[in-house]
Amino acid sequence: PGQTHPCQVRRCTEDPKGGCSDPRSLCSPSCTAIPRNWTLDPAGDWHYRWISLMVLPILYNWVVLILRCQAHTGLWQALDGLSDALYLLDIAVHCHTGFLEDGILVRDISRTRRRYLGSWTFPWDVMAVLPTELLCLLPGVPRVPGVPAARANRCLRVPRLFEAFDRCETRTGWPNVFRMAKLMLYLLLGIHWHGCLYFALSAHLGLGVDPWVCPSSARPLRRYLHSFYFSTLVLTTVGDTPTPQREEELLFLTAGFLLAVLGFATITGSISTVIVNLSSASTAFYPDAGPVRRYLRAWGVGGRLAGRVVRWHQHLRAQRKLPAEWEVLQHLPRGLRAEVAASVHLEALRRVGLFRSWEHGVLRQLVLRLRPQVFGPGEFVCRRGDVGREMYFIREGRLAVVAEDGVTQLAVLGEGLYFGEISLINIKGNTAGNRRTANILSIGYSDLFCLGKEDLAEVLAEFPCARAAMEAKGRELLLRMGQLDTGAEAAALAAEAEARRRLQGLEVALEGLQTRAARLLAQLEASALRMALRVQRLEGRLRDAVTDPAVAAVTVV
């Protein structure tokens, strides 16, 4: 007691049972301390499981209330009691559900209860659980068979159903499939209600009295299936229904057709949205080959080149290569984006020999600047003499260092190697400057990481040890290729040392000048202060001379 909890910002006092008694404690999810007043995180797994469970009683009331008959009364009463019990438990869960305030989850049970009781959800939930079926016991109130209409208030919990559907749509890995399933559920539920109302109207007019109403049958399932089939014909605007004979039948069929037009437009729009989302989700990950093919066709270029373009796009989709992954992650905060990118690419970077000894912080900075690129068979990654603007790390595939003829292989580069850094890091004595020193050809499909010159310079500026390691490796390669002028390197090092010495001399001289300027400024301020005091004394004597002539005479003397 009285000790600071290791995972809390505030001081947490422990009760004798070892739980956190402070309802405002900011314990992390991994904390093993159990708070005395439990609350649910609205974004947590337990809250998600609970609202998923609440889907069952809400759908039960929406489906069964209008469907139930006088038979199986005991079963209906048992299911009604279970549904009402879950409704009451959901009210208690609402009282124990935390909320965010200034970005921090509030777990104070008194505040969560007060917030729920003051919201519009509470009276709505209370009205949904009122025992309105007891009204049938009052004298003068006609009894409703099966008590479906008296329990109609149970359908008021539909906002909780929508909340569960929205949460499931954000959590599932197949959101478009879930949207289609949800749309089919709404469609079947609408047909179900329309069919039950059709049967109620048929029972009111008389079953089997004319061809339009539901035929009389001893089997309830047969009557329900006929009503469901009739409503399907109406709400899908198929028609082909018997001609109505009475005013009630005409009005009911007209209203059904009007609802069908509205529902058909809504369903068509929803399906179109799902299809657009499917195509946009695919485009977000994979580039579209259509514009490139149309461009080549417009300029009369095709054949082998167009085939290479198509095969490249097919390879991306077949092997699940994602060249546009940074566009997908661009809306995440920088820290979270670094975490996601590191979790995906950090193992691949560790396989690169250059990065095995680098610190984790360097790799986290580096992974945000890497751009994945895929090269096809026979495609040149870089050519000798080109200006180097980026370096490459081989994630997967094999590349060949070829001679000027483009056929003779001088060396083969595989997974974990890198190239192109010599033209970026400005090694002293490099006779090639910022030009490429070799021809690199992709043998098959090669998956590479590309790092730009500016991005590499920013990373190496923050981590000089990594820069020294890369410069040593590049110098070794230049010596092996005979493109390192040691004399020029020595001259450059001497010039750099001389420049550093002169810079140090200038810094010393500048510090001396700053010291002298500060001393002169201090002397000037002291002189100004003495002058101000002298002027103040003279002004005082002048005022005394005006009031006393004797003092004025002395002052004049």
C-alpha positions in Angstrom: 0.0 0.0 0.0 1.2 3.5 -0.9 3.6 2.3 -3.5 3.6 3.4 -7.1 2.2 0.8 -9.5 4.7 0.0 -12.2 2.3 0.5 -15.0 0.4 3.5 -13.8 0.9 7.2 -14.1 -0.9 8.0 -10.8 -0.3 6.4 -7.4 -2.3 3.2 -7.0 -3.2 1.9 -3.5 -3.8 -1.8 -3.3 -6.5 -3.4 -1.2 -5.8 -6.5 0.9 -6.9 -8.8 -2.0 -4.2 -7.3 -4.3 -6.5 -5.4 -6.7 -6.3 -1.8 -7.8 -8.8 0.1 -5.7 -8.3 3.4 -7.6 -11.0 3.5 -10.3 -9.1 6.2 -12.1 -6.0 4.1 -12.4 -4.4 4.0 -15.8 -3.3 0.4 -15.8 -2.1 -1.0 -19.1 -4.0 -3.9 -20.7 -1.1 -6.2 -19.6 -1.4 -5.3 -15.9 -2.4 -8.3 -13.8 -4.0 -6.2 -11.1 -7.8 -6.6 -11.1 -9.7 -3.4 -10.4 -12.5 -3.5 -7.8 -15.0 -1.8 -10.1 -14.7 -3.5 -13.5 -15.2 -1.6 -16.7 -15.1 -2.6 -20.3 -13.0 -0.9 -22.9 -15.4 0.0 -25.8 -12.6 -0.9 -28.3 -11.7 -4.1 -26.4 -12.4 -7.8 -27.2 -14.8 -8.4 -24.3 -17.0 -5.5 -25.3 -17.0 -6.8 -28.9 -18.0 -10.3 -27.8 -20.8 -8.9 -25.7 -22.4 -6.8 -28.4 -22.0 -9.7 -30.8 -24.0 -11.8 -28.3 -26.7 -9.1 -28.2 -27.3 -9.6 -31.9 -29.2 -12.8 -31.0 -32.0 -11.5 -28.8 -32.5 -8.4 -31.0 -32.8 -10.6 -34.1 -35.0 -13.0 -32.2 -37.5 -10.2 -31.4 -37.4 -8.8 -34.9 -38.0 -12.2 -36.5 -40.2 -14.1 -34.0 -42.6 -11.4 -32.6 -44.5 -11.1 -35.9 -44.2 -14.8 -36.7 -45.3 -16.5 -33.5 -48.6 -18.4 -33.2 -50.6 -19.6 -30.3 -48.9 -23.0 -30.3 -45.7 -23.7 -28.3 -46.6 -21.0 -25.7 -44.1 -22.4 -23.2 -41.2 -22.2 -25.7 -42.1 -18.6 -26.6 -42.3 -17.6 -22.9 -38.9 -19.1 -22.1 -37.2 -17.4 -25.1 -38.9 -14.1 -24.1 -37.6 -14.4 -20.6 -34.0 -15.1 -21.9 -34.3 -12.2 -24.3 -35.4 -9.8 -21.5 -32.7 -11.0 -19.2 -30.0 -10.2 -21.8 -31.6 -6.8 -22.4 -31.3 -6.1 -18.6 -27.7 -7.3 -18.6 -26.9 -5.0 -21.5 -28.1 -2.1 -19.5 -25.7 -3.1 -16.7 -22.9 -3.5 -19.3 -23.7 0.1 -20.6 -23.2 1.4 -17.0 -19.8 -0.3 -16.9 -18.5 0.7 -20.3 -15.7 3.2 -20.3 -15.4 6.2 -22.5 -12.6 8.4 -23.8 -11.9 11.8 -22.4 -8.9 13.8 -23.7 -7.7 10.6 -25.3 -7.6 8.6 -22.0 -10.0 5.8 -21.2 -12.2 6.8 -18.2 -12.8 3.7 -15.9 -14.5 5.5 -13.0 -17.7 3.5 -12.5 -19.6 6.5 -11.1 -18.7 8.7 -14.2 -19.5 5.9 -16.7 -22.9 5.3 -15.0 -23.7 9.1 -14.8 -22.7 9.5 -18.5 -25.0 6.6 -19.6 -27.9 7.7 -17.5 -27.7 11.2 -19.0 -27.6 10.0 -22.6 -30.5 9.4 -25.0 -29.6 5.7 -25.1 -30.8 5.0 -21.5 -34.5 5.9 -21.9 -34.5 4.1 -25.2 -33.1 1.0 -23.6 -35.6 1.3 -20.7 -38.6 1.5 -23.0 -37.3 -1.5 -24.9 -37.4 -3.7 -21.7 -40.7 -2.5 -20.1 -43.0 -5.5 -19.5 -45.7 -4.1 -21.8 -47.3 -7.6 -22.2 -48.7 -7.2 -18.7 -51.1 -4.7 -20.1 -53.1 -7.6 -21.5 -54.0 -8.6 -17.9 -55.8 -5.3 -17.3 -59.6 -5.5 -17.4 -61.1 -4.3 -20.6 -58.0 -4.8 -22.6 -58.4 -7.5 -25.3 -55.9 -10.3 -25.1 -53.6 -10.5 -28.1 -53.0 -14.1 -29.3 -49.4 -15.0 -28.6 -48.7 -11.5 -27.2 -46.6 -10.3 -30.2 -48.0 -6.8 -30.5 -47.6 -6.2 -26.7 -43.9 -6.9 -27.0 -43.3 -4.7 -30.0 -41.2 -2.4 -27.8 -38.5 -5.0 -27.8 -37.6 -4.0 -31.3 -36.4 -0.6 -30.1 -33.0 -2.1 -29.4 -32.1 -1.9 -33.1 -29.4 0.7 -32.5 -27.4 -1.9 -30.6 -27.7 -4.2 -33.6 -26.3 -1.5 -35.9 -23.5 -0.9 -33.5 -22.6 -4.6 -33.5 -22.7 -4.7 -37.3 -20.4 -1.7 -37.6 -17.9 -3.1 -35.1 -17.9 -6.4 -36.8 -17.4 -4.8 -40.2 -14.3 -2.9 -39.0 -12.9 -6.1 -37.3 -13.5 -8.7 -40.0 -10.9 -9.5 -42.6 -13.6 -9.7 -45.3 -15.6 -6.5 -45.0 -17.2 -6.6 -48.4 -18.5 -10.2 -47.8 -19.9 -9.0 -44.5 -21.7 -6.1 -46.2 -23.2 -8.4 -48.7 -24.4 -10.8 -45.9 -25.8 -7.8 -44.0 -27.6 -6.6 -47.1 -29.1 -10.1 -47.7 -30.2 -10.2 -44.0 -32.1 -6.9 -44.4 -33.7 -8.1 -47.6 -34.9 -11.4 -46.0 -36.1 -9.6 -42.9 -38.1 -7.2 -45.1 -39.7 -10.0 -47.0 -40.4 -11.8 -43.7 -42.3 -8.9 -42.3 -44.2 -8.2 -45.5 -45.2 -11.9 -45.7 -46.4 -11.9 -42.1 -48.4 -8.8 -42.7 -49.8 -10.4 -45.9 -50.9 -13.4 -43.9 -52.5 -11.2 -41.2 -54.5 -9.4 -43.8 -55.5 -12.7 -45.4 -56.6 -14.0 -42.0 -58.6 -10.9 -41.5 -60.3 -11.2 -44.9 -60.6 -14.9 -44.7 -58.1 -17.6 -45.8 -58.9 -18.9 -49.3 -61.9 -16.7 -50.0 -60.4 -15.5 -53.2 -57.2 -16.3 -55.3 -55.3 -13.3 -53.9 -55.3 -14.1 -50.2 -53.3 -16.9 -48.6 -55.0 -20.3 -49.2 -56.2 -22.2 -46.1 -54.0 -25.0 -45.0 -53.7 -27.1 -41.9 -49.9 -26.8 -41.9 -48.5 -23.5 -40.6 -45.2 -24.0 -42.5 -47.1 -24.3 -45.7 -49.0 -21.0 -45.0 -45.7 -19.2 -44.1 -43.9 -20.4 -47.2 -46.8 -19.2 -49.4 -46.8 -15.8 -47.7 -43.0 -15.6 -48.0 -43.2 -16.5 -51.7 -45.9 -13.9 -52.4 -43.9 -11.2 -50.7 -40.8 -12.1 -52.6 -42.7 -11.7 -55.9 -44.0 -8.3 -54.7 -40.8 -6.8 -53.2 -38.6 -7.9 -56.1 -41.0 -6.2 -58.5 -41.5 -9.5 -60.4 -45.3 -9.3 -60.2 -47.1 -12.3 -61.5 -49.4 -12.2 -58.5 -53.2 -12.9 -58.5 -55.4 -9.9 -59.3 -56.6 -8.3 -56.1 -60.4 -8.3 -55.6 -61.0 -5.9 -52.7 -60.0 -2.4 -51.7 -57.8 -3.7 -48.9 -56.0 -6.0 -51.2 -55.4 -3.2 -53.7 -54.0 -0.8 -51.1 -51.8 -3.5 -49.6 -50.4 -4.5 -53.0 -49.8 -0.8 -54.1 -48.0 -0.1 -50.8 -45.9 -3.2 -51.4 -44.9 -2.2 -54.9 -43.9 1.3 -53.7 -41.8 -0.2 -51.0 -40.3 -2.5 -53.6 -39.2 0.4 -55.8 -37.5 2.1 -52.8 -35.9 -1.1 -51.6 -34.7 -2.0 -55.1 -33.0 1.3 -55.5 -31.4 1.0 -52.1 -30.2 -2.5 -52.7 -28.9 -1.6 -56.2 -26.9 1.3 -54.7 -25.6 -0.8 -51.9 -24.4 -3.5 -54.3 -22.8 -0.9 -56.5 -21.0 0.5 -53.5 -19.7 -3.0 -52.6 -18.4 -3.6 -56.1 -16.7 -0.2 -56.2 -15.1 -1.0 -52.8 -13.9 -4.3 -54.1 -12.2 -2.7 -57.1 -10.8 0.2 -55.1 -9.4 -2.2 -52.5 -7.6 -4.1 -55.3 -6.3 -0.9 -56.9 -5.0 0.3 -53.5 -2.6 -2.6 -53.4 -1.9 -3.5 -57.1 -1.4 -1.1 -60.0 -3.8 -1.4 -63.0 -2.4 -2.7 -66.2 -5.2 -1.3 -68.3 -3.9 2.3 -68.7 -0.4 1.2 -69.7 -1.9 -1.2 -72.3 -4.1 1.5 -73.7 -1.2 3.9 -73.9 0.9 1.4 -75.8 -2.0 0.6 -78.1 -2.6 4.3 -78.8 1.0 4.8 -79.9 1.0 1.6 -82.0 3.4 -0.2 -79.7 2.5 -3.7 -78.6 3.6 -7.3 -79.1 6.5 -8.3 -76.9 6.6 -5.1 -74.8 2.9 -5.2 -74.0 3.3 -8.9 -73.0 6.1 -7.9 -70.6 3.8 -5.3 -69.0 1.0 -7.9 -68.6 3.3 -10.6 -67.2 4.7 -8.1 -64.7 1.3 -7.2 -63.4 0.3 -10.8 -63.3 3.4 -11.6 -61.2 2.5 -8.9 -58.7 -1.0 -10.3 -58.1 0.1 -14.0 -58.2 3.0 -13.5 -55.7 1.2 -10.8 -53.7 3.8 -8.2 -54.2 2.6 -4.8 -53.0 4.5 -1.9 -54.6 1.9 0.6 -53.5 2.0 -0.3 -49.8 3.2 3.2 -48.7 0.1 4.7 -50.1 -2.0 2.4 -48.0 -0.1 3.4 -44.8 0.2 7.1 -45.5 -2.7 8.1 -43.2 -1.3 6.4 -40.1 0.7 8.4 -37.6 4.5 8.3 -38.1 5.1 6.2 -35.0 2.4 3.6 -35.9 3.5 3.6 -39.5 7.1 2.8 -38.4 5.8 0.0 -36.2 3.8 -1.5 -39.1 6.6 -1.2 -41.6 9.1 -2.6 -39.2 7.0 -5.6 -38.4 6.6 -6.3 -42.2 10.1 -5.6 -43.5 12.5 -5.8 -40.5 13.3 -9.5 -41.0 14.1 -8.9 -44.6 16.4 -6.0 -43.7 18.2 -8.2 -41.1 19.1 -10.6 -43.9 21.1 -7.8 -45.6 24.7 -8.2 -44.6 25.2 -4.4 -44.2 22.4 -4.1 -41.6 23.1 -7.1 -39.4 25.3 -5.0 -37.0 23.1 -1.9 -37.2 21.1 -0.7 -34.2 17.3 -1.2 -34.1 16.7 2.5 -34.1 18.7 2.9 -37.4 16.6 0.3 -39.1 13.3 1.8 -37.8 14.4 5.1 -39.4 15.5 3.4 -42.5 12.4 1.2 -43.1 10.1 4.3 -43.5 12.2 5.5 -46.4 12.4 2.2 -48.3 10.3 1.7 -51.4 9.7 -1.8 -52.7 10.3 -2.4 -56.4 9.9 -5.5 -58.6 11.9 -6.0 -61.7 11.1 -8.6 -64.4 13.4 -11.0 -66.2 15.9 -9.4 -68.5 15.3 -5.9 -67.1 18.2 -3.7 -66.3 18.1 -2.2 -62.8 20.9 0.2 -63.6 23.5 0.7 -66.3 27.1 1.7 -66.1 27.6 5.5 -66.5 24.1 6.4 -65.4 23.7 9.0 -62.7 23.1 7.3 -59.4 20.1 8.5 -57.5 19.3 5.5 -55.3 20.7 2.3 -54.0 19.1 -1.2 -53.9 18.8 -4.0 -51.4 17.9 -7.5 -52.7 15.0 -8.9 -50.7 14.3 -11.8 -53.1 15.6 -12.9 -56.5 18.9 -13.1 -58.3 20.6 -10.3 -60.3 23.7 -10.5 -62.6 26.5 -8.1 -63.0 27.0 -8.2 -66.8 29.6 -6.8 -69.2 29.0 -4.1 -71.8 27.5 -6.7 -74.2 24.7 -7.3 -71.8 25.2 -11.1 -71.9 28.4 -12.0 -70.2 27.9 -12.5 -66.5 30.7 -11.2 -64.3 29.0 -12.0 -60.9 25.7 -13.0 -59.5 24.0 -11.1 -56.6 21.5 -12.9 -54.4 19.3 -12.4 -51.4 20.8 -10.2 -48.6 23.2 -8.2 -50.9 23.1 -4.6 -51.9 24.5 -2.4 -54.7 24.4 1.2 -55.9 25.7 2.8 -52.8 29.1 3.9 -54.3 27.5 6.6 -56.4 25.6 8.0 -53.4 28.0 8.3 -50.4 30.7 10.4 -52.1 33.8 8.3 -51.4 37.0 10.4 -51.7 39.1 9.3 -54.6 36.2 7.7 -56.5 37.1 8.3 -60.2 33.5 7.5 -61.3 32.0 10.3 -59.2 28.2 9.8 -58.9 28.0 7.6 -62.0 27.1 3.9 -61.9 30.1 1.6 -62.1 28.4 -1.6 -63.3 25.5 -3.0 -65.3 23.0 -4.9 -63.1 20.5 -7.2 -64.8 17.6 -9.0 -63.3 17.8 -12.7 -64.1 14.2 -13.5 -63.0 11.7 -11.6 -61.1 13.6 -9.7 -58.4 12.0 -8.0 -55.3 14.2 -5.1 -54.2 14.2 -2.3 -51.7 15.0 1.1 -53.2 16.5 3.9 -51.0 16.9 7.4 -52.4 20.0 9.6 -52.1 18.4 12.2 -49.9 16.8 9.6 -47.6 20.2 7.7 -47.2 21.9 11.0 -46.4 19.4 11.8 -43.7 19.8 8.4 -42.1 23.6 8.4 -42.2 23.8 11.9 -40.9 22.0 10.8 -37.7 24.1 7.6 -37.4 27.8 8.3 -38.2 28.8 4.7 -37.3 26.6 3.3 -40.1 28.1 5.9 -42.5 31.6 4.8 -41.6 30.8 1.1 -42.2 29.2 1.8 -45.6 32.2 4.0 -46.7 34.7 1.3 -45.7 32.7 -1.3 -47.8 32.5 1.0 -50.8 36.2 1.9 -50.6 37.0 -1.8 -50.6 34.9 -2.4 -53.7 36.5 0.6 -55.5 39.9 -0.7 -54.8 39.0 -4.1 -56.2 37.7 -2.5 -59.4 40.6 -0.2 -59.7 38.5 2.9 -59.6 39.9 4.5 -56.5 42.7 7.1 -56.9 44.7 6.8 -53.7 46.6 10.0 -54.5 43.4 11.9 -55.0 42.0 10.3 -51.8 45.1 11.4 -49.8 44.9 14.9 -51.3 41.2 15.1 -50.4 41.8 13.9 -46.9 44.6 16.5 -46.5 42.4 19.2 -47.9 39.6 18.2 -45.5 42.0 18.2 -42.6 43.3 21.7 -43.6 39.7 22.9 -44.0 38.9 21.5 -40.6 41.9 23.2 -39.1 41.0 26.5 -40.7 37.4 26.1 -39.5 38.7 25.6 -35.9 40.8 28.7 -36.2 37.8 30.7 -37.4 35.7 29.4 -34.6 38.4 30.4 -32.0 38.7 33.9 -33.7 34.9 34.2 -33.7 34.7 33.3 -30.0 37.4 36.0 -29.3 35.4 38.6 -31.2 32.3 37.6 -29.4 34.1 38.0 -26.0 35.4 41.5 -27.0 32.0 42.5 -28.2 30.4 41.4 -25.0 33.0 43.4 -23.0 32.4 46.5 -25.0 28.7 46.2 -24.7 29.0 45.8 -20.9 31.2 49.0 -20.8 28.7 50.9 -22.9 25.8 49.9 -20.6 27.9 51.0 -17.5 28.7 54.3 -19.1 25.0 54.8 -20.0 24.0 54.0 -16.4 26.5 56.5 -15.0 25.4 59.2 -17.4 21.7 58.6 -16.5 22.6 59.0 -12.8 24.5 62.2 -13.4 21.6 63.7 -15.4 19.3 62.7 -12.6 21.4 64.5 -10.0 21.6 67.6 -12.1 17.8 67.6 -12.6 17.4 67.4 -8.8 19.7 70.4 -8.2 17.8 72.4 -10.8 14.5 71.8 -9.1 16.0 72.8 -5.8 17.4 76.1 -7.3 13.9 77.0 -8.6 12.4 76.7 -5.1 15.3 78.2 -3.0 17.2 81.3 -4.4 20.1 80.8 -2.0 20.6 77.3 -3.3 20.3 78.6 -6.8 23.1 81.1 -6.0 25.3 78.3 -4.6 24.5 76.2 -7.7 25.5 79.1 -10.0 28.7 79.6 -8.0 
